[in-house]
Amino acid sequence: MSARKVSQYQDLYGGLIRLHVLHHAARKPLYGAWMMEELHHHGYKISPGTLYPMLHGLEAKGYLRSREKREGKQVRRFYLITASGRRALADARHKVRELFGELFEDD
């Protein structure tokens, strides 16, 4: 899918992006710039002004926690999934699997 199409339907993809963030945070701590690049590889064009409030929102809901870590001269904020985030991700996987089954049952 082209980047133009993705941005055209961005309002529909917010939940998918949040799930993508939780998926990666469950694998290893992540930071915003890396996550933007990862999302870009999947065709999502997301700005820091969209991603960082999303990360802060996931943290405020208790799905992520963050910590600062120095890497050379740079200090990065890393996001890690919480136990609540893992439970939410597991539940979402079940619901996504069910939805995708319906979306593609005629294909």
PyMOL commands that set and color helices and strands:
alter all, ss='L'
color gray80, all
select helices_A, chain A and resi 3-8+10-27+32-41+48-60+83-103
alter helices_A, ss='H'
color red, helices_A
select strands_A, chain A and resi 30-31+64-71+74-81
alter strands_A, ss='S'
color yellow, strands_A
deselect
rebuild
show_as cartoon
